[in-house]
Amino acid sequence: MNRLPLPELLGTKKRPILVEFDPPRQTDPDTFLSGARELAEAGADMITIADCPIGQVSIDSSLLAAKLKREYGIEVLPHMACRDRNLNAIQALLMGLAMEKVNSVLLVTGDPVAQEERERVKGVFQLNSRTLAEAIRERTRENRLPPFFLCGGLNVNAVRFEAELRRAKEKEKCGIQAFLTQPIASRQAMENLYEARNALKGYLLGGLFPIVSYKNACFLQEHVNGVTIDPAIIRSYEGLDRAQGEEQARALCLDTAREARKAVDGFYIMTPFRRVELVKRVIVGIREENL
């Protein structure tokens, strides 16, 4: 299942599809590995793996990425958070990834440690995503690290998007080459995406989140930072059963992809509640329409 690395994919006419699949919180990786393989077989060009999302312990994203790459030939993009490691630890981890032929990473500052763990666990936060990108670039120049393709996040839902765009430009100066956006689920987010297209030099991968139910939409809107959903979209899920909710999720993702296609170089789909079959349907829809 060997595929092209991300820099090569982004240089082709076909918009790559990246799929985020959260790592398991138990030591058994089998469900994760089988799901990742299904997503790749359905047309995902790369699997992205969060680094202990929302600050809760899970299997290390870099180790999972190395296993997927080595054993299944799947291209991978591990997230690397500044929360848990100092610069020495991050550099050592990058050297290990390079040994495993994993040469793309997504740099994030990282969510804080979960509230219930803060008495026992302290975040490191020696760096943020910008200073980490600069540190990696410096060590590459010094031949202490091989070249990495560095990705960062872009919050198209930021209330003060002009400030978010300034940070993105700073990230580019520090070495970030591509941006994965937060979910696009509002008119303002779409407008911000097109503004980012005009302002940034790096590649843009538009974020798609398949909302699965009215309850899910309300929770995302009210409790998840970086997500904004148009009220009309939330209302569209009222009274839908599971199958109808998933069909609505697929349809809305495809609508968003159609509108975003001129502003993006690829798509970044997040997998809700490990619903692999739903994300596979979104992938197939994008491919069938050649979006």
C-alpha positions as CSV (number, residue, x, y, z in Angstrom):
1,M,0.0,0.0,0.0
2,N,2.9,2.4,-0.7
3,R,1.8,5.9,-1.4
4,L,3.5,9.2,-2.2
5,P,4.8,11.3,0.6
6,L,2.8,14.4,1.4
7,P,5.1,17.0,-0.3
8,E,4.9,15.0,-3.5
9,L,1.1,14.6,-3.2
10,L,0.6,18.3,-2.7
11,G,2.6,18.9,-5.9
12,T,0.1,16.9,-8.1
13,K,-3.2,17.9,-9.6
14,K,-5.1,15.5,-7.4
15,R,-6.0,17.0,-4.0
16,P,-4.8,14.6,-1.3
17,I,-7.1,13.5,1.5
18,L,-5.7,13.3,5.0
19,V,-7.8,11.5,7.7
20,E,-7.3,12.1,11.4
21,F,-7.8,8.9,13.4
22,D,-7.3,9.2,17.2
23,P,-4.9,6.8,18.9
24,P,-6.3,4.2,21.3
25,R,-6.1,4.8,25.1
26,Q,-5.4,1.1,25.7
27,T,-2.3,-0.8,24.8
28,D,-4.1,-2.9,22.2
29,P,-3.7,-1.2,18.8
30,D,-5.5,-3.7,16.7
31,T,-8.8,-1.8,16.2
32,F,-6.8,1.4,15.4
33,L,-4.6,-0.4,12.9
34,S,-7.5,-2.2,11.1
35,G,-9.4,1.1,10.9
36,A,-6.4,3.0,9.5
37,R,-6.0,0.3,6.9
38,E,-9.6,0.5,5.9
39,L,-9.4,4.3,5.5
40,A,-6.2,4.0,3.4
41,E,-7.9,1.4,1.2
42,A,-10.9,3.6,0.7
43,G,-8.7,6.4,-0.7
44,A,-7.1,8.3,2.2
45,D,-3.6,9.4,1.2
46,M,-2.4,9.8,4.7
47,I,-3.4,9.1,8.2
48,T,-2.8,11.8,10.8
49,I,-2.5,10.8,14.5
50,A,-3.2,13.2,17.4
51,D,-0.6,13.4,20.2
52,C,-2.6,12.6,23.4
53,P,-5.7,14.6,22.3
54,I,-7.3,16.9,24.9
55,G,-4.4,16.1,27.2
56,Q,-5.5,12.5,27.9
57,V,-2.9,9.6,27.7
58,S,-3.0,7.4,24.6
59,I,-0.6,5.4,22.6
60,D,2.2,7.6,21.4
61,S,1.4,9.1,18.0
62,S,4.9,8.8,16.6
63,L,5.2,5.1,17.6
64,L,1.8,4.4,15.9
65,A,2.9,6.3,12.9
66,A,6.1,4.3,12.6
67,K,4.2,1.1,12.9
68,L,1.7,2.0,10.2
69,K,4.5,3.1,7.8
70,R,6.7,0.2,8.4
71,E,4.2,-2.7,8.5
72,Y,1.5,-1.4,6.1
73,G,3.2,1.2,3.8
74,I,0.7,3.8,4.8
75,E,1.8,7.4,4.7
76,V,1.5,9.1,8.1
77,L,1.5,12.5,9.8
78,P,2.0,12.2,13.5
79,H,1.1,15.3,15.6
80,M,3.8,16.5,17.9
81,A,2.6,18.6,20.9
82,C,4.9,20.8,23.0
83,R,2.9,20.0,26.1
84,D,4.8,16.9,27.2
85,R,8.5,17.2,26.0
86,N,11.4,19.5,26.1
87,L,13.5,20.3,23.1
88,N,16.0,17.4,23.7
89,A,13.1,14.9,23.9
90,I,11.5,16.2,20.8
91,Q,14.8,16.2,18.8
92,A,15.4,12.5,19.9
93,L,11.8,11.6,18.8
94,L,12.3,13.3,15.4
95,M,15.6,11.3,14.9
96,G,13.6,8.1,15.6
97,L,10.9,9.1,13.1
98,A,13.5,9.8,10.5
99,M,15.0,6.4,11.1
100,E,11.5,5.0,10.3
101,K,11.2,7.0,7.1
102,V,8.5,9.3,8.7
103,N,9.4,12.7,7.4
104,S,6.3,14.8,7.9
105,V,5.0,16.1,11.2
106,L,2.2,18.4,12.4
107,L,3.4,20.7,15.1
108,V,0.9,21.9,17.7
109,T,1.3,23.7,21.0
110,G,-1.0,21.1,22.5
111,D,-4.1,21.0,24.8
112,P,-3.4,21.5,28.5
113,V,-3.2,18.4,30.8
114,A,-6.6,17.1,31.7
115,Q,-8.0,18.9,34.8
116,E,-8.2,15.7,36.9
117,E,-4.6,14.9,36.3
118,R,-3.0,18.3,37.0
119,E,-2.0,17.6,40.6
120,R,0.2,14.7,39.4
121,V,1.1,15.7,35.8
122,K,2.6,19.0,34.8
123,G,2.8,20.3,31.2
124,V,6.2,21.2,29.9
125,F,5.4,23.8,27.3
126,Q,9.1,24.8,26.8
127,L,8.1,25.7,23.2
128,N,5.1,26.5,21.1
129,S,4.4,25.4,17.5
130,R,6.3,28.4,16.1
131,T,9.4,28.2,18.3
132,L,9.5,24.4,17.7
133,A,9.4,24.8,13.9
134,E,12.2,27.3,14.2
135,A,14.2,25.0,16.4
136,I,13.7,22.1,13.9
137,R,14.8,24.3,11.0
138,E,18.0,25.4,12.9
139,R,18.9,21.8,13.7
140,T,18.3,20.8,10.1
141,R,20.7,23.5,8.9
142,E,23.3,22.2,11.4
143,N,22.8,18.7,10.0
144,R,21.6,17.5,13.4
145,L,18.3,16.5,11.9
146,P,17.3,15.5,8.4
147,P,14.7,17.7,6.5
148,F,11.2,17.4,7.7
149,F,8.0,18.6,6.0
150,L,6.5,20.7,8.7
151,C,2.7,21.3,9.1
152,G,0.8,23.5,11.4
153,G,-2.8,24.3,12.4
154,L,-5.0,27.1,11.2
155,N,-8.1,28.0,13.1
156,V,-10.6,29.4,10.5
157,N,-13.1,29.8,13.3
158,A,-11.0,32.2,15.4
159,V,-13.1,35.2,16.6
160,R,-10.2,37.5,15.8
161,F,-9.1,35.9,12.5
162,E,-6.7,38.7,11.7
163,A,-4.7,37.7,14.8
164,E,-4.8,34.1,13.7
165,L,-3.6,35.0,10.3
166,R,-0.7,37.0,11.7
167,R,0.3,33.9,13.7
168,A,0.1,31.8,10.6
169,K,2.4,34.1,8.7
170,E,4.8,33.9,11.7
171,K,4.6,30.1,11.5
172,E,5.6,30.3,7.8
173,K,8.6,32.4,8.7
174,C,9.6,29.8,11.2
175,G,9.4,26.9,8.7
176,I,5.8,25.7,8.5
177,Q,5.0,24.6,5.0
178,A,1.4,23.5,5.1
179,F,-1.7,24.2,7.3
180,L,-4.5,21.9,8.3
181,T,-7.6,23.9,9.2
182,Q,-10.1,23.5,11.9
183,P,-13.6,22.2,10.7
184,I,-15.3,24.5,8.2
185,A,-18.9,24.5,9.2
186,S,-20.0,28.2,9.0
187,R,-20.1,31.0,6.4
188,Q,-17.5,32.9,8.3
189,A,-15.1,30.0,8.4
190,M,-15.4,29.7,4.6
191,E,-14.8,33.4,4.1
192,N,-11.8,33.1,6.4
193,L,-10.5,30.2,4.5
194,Y,-10.5,32.2,1.2
195,E,-8.8,35.1,3.0
196,A,-6.1,32.7,4.2
197,R,-5.7,31.4,0.6
198,N,-4.8,34.9,-0.5
199,A,-2.6,35.8,2.5
200,L,-0.5,32.6,3.0
201,K,2.2,31.0,0.8
202,G,1.9,27.5,2.3
203,Y,-0.4,24.7,1.3
204,L,-3.9,24.6,2.8
205,L,-5.8,21.5,3.7
206,G,-9.5,22.3,4.5
207,G,-10.9,20.7,7.6
208,L,-14.1,18.5,7.3
209,F,-15.8,17.2,10.4
210,P,-18.7,14.8,9.8
211,I,-21.2,15.9,12.4
212,V,-23.3,12.8,13.3
213,S,-26.3,14.1,15.3
214,Y,-28.1,17.1,16.8
215,K,-26.5,16.3,20.2
216,N,-23.0,16.1,18.6
217,A,-23.6,19.4,16.8
218,C,-24.7,21.1,20.0
219,F,-21.8,19.7,22.0
220,L,-19.2,20.8,19.4
221,Q,-20.7,24.3,19.3
222,E,-20.9,24.8,23.0
223,H,-17.9,22.9,24.4
224,V,-15.1,22.5,21.8
225,N,-12.7,25.3,21.3
226,G,-12.0,26.2,17.7
227,V,-15.3,24.9,16.3
228,T,-18.2,27.1,15.1
229,I,-21.3,25.6,13.5
230,D,-23.9,27.6,11.7
231,P,-27.3,27.5,13.5
232,A,-29.0,26.2,10.3
233,I,-26.6,23.2,10.2
234,I,-27.4,22.4,13.8
235,R,-31.1,22.6,13.2
236,S,-30.8,20.4,10.2
237,Y,-30.0,17.4,12.5
238,E,-33.1,17.7,14.6
239,G,-35.1,14.5,14.7
240,L,-32.7,12.5,12.6
241,D,-31.9,8.9,13.5
242,R,-28.3,7.5,13.3
243,A,-28.5,6.5,9.6
244,Q,-30.1,9.8,8.6
245,G,-27.6,11.7,10.7
246,E,-24.7,10.0,8.9
247,E,-26.2,10.7,5.5
248,Q,-26.6,14.4,6.5
249,A,-22.9,14.4,7.7
250,R,-21.8,13.0,4.3
251,A,-23.9,15.5,2.3
252,L,-22.7,18.5,4.3
253,C,-19.0,17.4,4.1
254,L,-19.4,17.2,0.3
255,D,-21.1,20.5,0.1
256,T,-18.3,22.1,2.1
257,A,-15.6,20.4,-0.1
258,R,-17.3,21.7,-3.3
259,E,-17.3,25.3,-2.0
260,A,-13.8,25.1,-0.5
261,R,-12.0,23.4,-3.4
262,K,-10.7,26.5,-5.1
263,A,-9.1,27.7,-1.8
264,V,-7.5,24.4,-0.7
265,D,-4.7,22.1,-1.9
266,G,-6.3,19.1,-0.2
267,F,-8.8,18.0,2.5
268,Y,-8.4,17.0,6.1
269,I,-11.2,14.8,7.5
270,M,-11.6,14.1,11.2
271,T,-13.1,10.8,12.3
272,P,-15.9,11.2,14.8
273,F,-16.3,8.4,17.4
274,R,-14.2,6.1,15.3
275,R,-16.9,5.9,12.6
276,V,-14.7,4.6,9.9
277,E,-17.5,3.6,7.6
278,L,-18.9,7.1,7.6
279,V,-15.5,8.7,6.8
280,K,-15.0,6.1,4.0
281,R,-18.2,7.3,2.4
282,V,-17.0,10.9,2.6
283,I,-13.7,9.9,1.0
284,V,-15.5,8.0,-1.8
285,G,-17.8,11.0,-2.5
286,I,-14.9,13.4,-2.8
287,R,-13.1,11.0,-5.1
288,E,-16.1,10.3,-7.3
289,E,-16.7,14.1,-7.8
290,N,-13.0,14.7,-8.3
291,L,-13.1,17.5,-5.8
